[in-house]
């Protein structure tokens, strides 16, 4: 999206005053913001390259260069995310705890406020927060003595998942397709690449379904479980992304009335 990228960089350059960037602001200026030459100097690039970028020409902008631009232009977390999105680049600081993402205590408070089973997954589908109802339902997965328990490891490497999840083969295969859609171009990056390699080595079914290249959206729908203490349970799954840290997913299982089995 060279046009959107060009417009955004030009607008943000014009919004940063020389004083904000630590430069003297003397002399007559056509704009209160930075000149192209000044921004180029601060980013250690040529003025010609920056001019072409702002003109929407097909010039290459690396993730490192975009990160420098974001720093010099003093972009907020939302603005930085937009910059990398329109440039179709991966933010090297993504997932490192930078920005305005919710703290761990906030995530715990979110799921604790929900009566139905609820948990929050990160990009690798590790559970980073869950409530008591979810822990009771997924006792083989969501328990306090496991740090960041992974949903895919539970589904494919824990024998209890096959007994708990009704229709396990269909659900597990769909889960792989949803995971591929969710991680997109990040599949080759650590730690995702390591997780995929681990699962492919340990589970022939995961390896087969991952190799099938199937992609499906996380559309929710009816989920059925055969719980060892509570018997057959049914839920409607709803997945929401957190606005301030979009790779985090809040998953809620809302109670559903199951049809009577004849």
N, C-alpha and C positions, 0 to 999 in steps of 0.2 A: 504494500500500500504506500508507494512513494509519495503520492499527493498528500495523504493524511499525515504522514510522518513529517513532510516538509512544512506543512501548515502549522503543526503542533510545535516543532522546534523553533520556527520563526516567531510564533506568538509568545512562547516562553522566554526566548532571548530578549524580546522587547519589553518583557515584564520584569526583568532583573536589572536593577540600576547598577552603575559602576560602584557605588558605595557598598551595595549588598555583596558584590563580588570582590571587594577589597581593592578597587582601582580608583584613582583620582578622577573626579568628574568635571574637570575644568574644560573650558572651551565651548563653543557653540555646537549643539547636537540637534539633529533632526528628530531624534527619538530619545525619550528618557531612558531607554534600555541600553543594553550592550550593543556595540557595533559588531559586525561579523568578524572583523579583524581581532577584536578583543576576545570574543568567545573562542575563536580559533587559537589564539595565543594561550588562553587558559586551558584549553583542551589538548594543546600540543599537536595540532593538525594544521594543514595549510588553509589559507583563506579560500583558495580555489576549491578545495574539497568541500568545505563548509558551504560555499556558495552553491555548488552543484547540488548538495544535499537539500538545501532550502529551496532550490528550484525544482525539486522532484526528479532530478536526473537519476538514472539507474547506477548509483555509486554504491560500493560495498561499505556497510557499517557493521563492524564487529560488535559482539556483546561487550567486550572490554571498552570499546569506544563509546558505546551507548551508556555504559555505567559511568564513564567520566563525564559525559554530557549531563546525565541526571544529577551528578554531584555538583557540577559547576552551576547548573540552572536551578539548583536547590529545589528539586521536585519533591512533592509529597509522595507518600507510599502509593496512593491511587494514581498520581500522575506518572510515577516511574513505571507502574504496572502497565499503564496505557501506552507509554513510550515503547516498551518491549513488545507489547501486543501488536501495535501497528507496524513495528519493524519486523515482526515474525521472528523474533530471537528469544532465546532462553535467558532470563535474568540470572547471572552467576551468583547473586546473593539470595536467590529464591530458596526458601526453605531453611535458611540459616538462622532464623529467629529475628532478622532485621525487619523494620517496618512497624506497622500498627496492628499486628495480629493480636488476637485475644490471649491473655495469660492462661496458664494451666488452671488456676482457680476459677476463672470465668467459664472455662469449658466444663468443669465439674459442676458448677452452679447451673449451667444450661440444662444438662441432662437430669440433674437432681430435681429440677422444677417440672419434669414431665413424668406423669403417672405411668404411662405405658413404657414397655422396654425401649430404651433409647441409648445410642452410643455414637461417638464421633470418630471417624476414620481420617487418617492423614493420607498423603499421596501414595504411600506404599501399602495402604489399607491396614496399618497398625491402628488398633483402638487406643486413642489417647485419653478418652474419658467415657464412662458408662455409668448407668444408674443401677440400683439394686434389682429392679425388675429384669433388666437385661442380664445381669449376673446370674440370676436364678434360672432364666431360660437357657443361657449359654454357659452352664457351669463348667463345661470342659474347655471353654475358651476365655471367658471374661472373669478372671479371678486375680486377686491382688498380688499373688506371688509371682506373676509373670509381668515383666516390664514390656510395655507396648505389644501386647499379644496381637498376632497377625491373623486376619480373617482367612486368608488363603492357606496359610500353614494349617490352621484348624480344619478347614474344609477338606484338604487333600492328605494331610499327614496324621490326623487324629481319627482313629477308628470310630470314636463316639459320634462324630459328625454324621456318618452314614446311618447310624441308628436314630439320631435326633431329627435330621432333615428328611421329611417325606418327599419321595421323588428325587433322591440325591443325585442320580446321574444327570437328569435334566437341569437341576438347579446348579450343579457344579459346572457343567458345560457352559451354561449361560453366564455364570459368574466370571469365567475366564474371558468370555467375549465382552462383558461389561468392563472388566479390568483393562483389557486392551484399548477400548474406547476411551477410558478415563485417563490413562497415562499418555496416550498419543505418542508424540515424538520424543518423549522422555524415556522410553523403554530402554534405550541403549546407555543411559546415564546411571551412575552409581547413586543410591544403593539399589535402584530398581533392577538393573541388569543382574546384580548378584542374587536378588530374590528370585527372579525368573529362572536363572540357572540352577539354583538350589531346588526349586520345585520341579523343574524338568528332569533333574537327575533322580529325585526321590519318588516321583509319581509318573508312571507311564501314561496315565489318563490325562494329567495336566500337560505333559509333553505333546500328546496327540492333539489335544484341543487347542493348545497354544499354537502349534504348527499349522492348524487349519485356517488361521488368519481371520477368524470370525469377529465381527464387531457389532455390538448391540448397546443401545442406550440403557441407562439404569432407570427403567420405567415404573418400577414398583409392582404392585399387584398382590395377589393372595400368596401368603407363605404359610405352609403347614408344618407342624412339628409333632413328633411323638415323644413327649417328655416323660422321663422315667418315673416321676412322682405325680405329675398333673395330667397325664394322659394326652389325648390329641388336642392340640391348640391351633388356632388359626388367627392370622394377622394380615392386615393390609400394610404393606411396606411403603413408606414415604421417605424420599431422600431430598435434602435441601443442602445447598452450599452456603457457607458462611460468607457474608459480604466482605469482611475485613481480612479474610484469609481464605481465598476461594478454593484452595486445594483441600480444605477441610470439609468433610461431609457429615452432616447430622442425619442419622438414620433413625426413624421412628417406626415401631411396629404397633399399629393401632388395632385393638381387638376386633375380630370379625366373627360373625356367626357362621359356623360350618354347617353344610347340609347334613341331614341325618343319613347315615350309611344304612342301606337296606341289607 
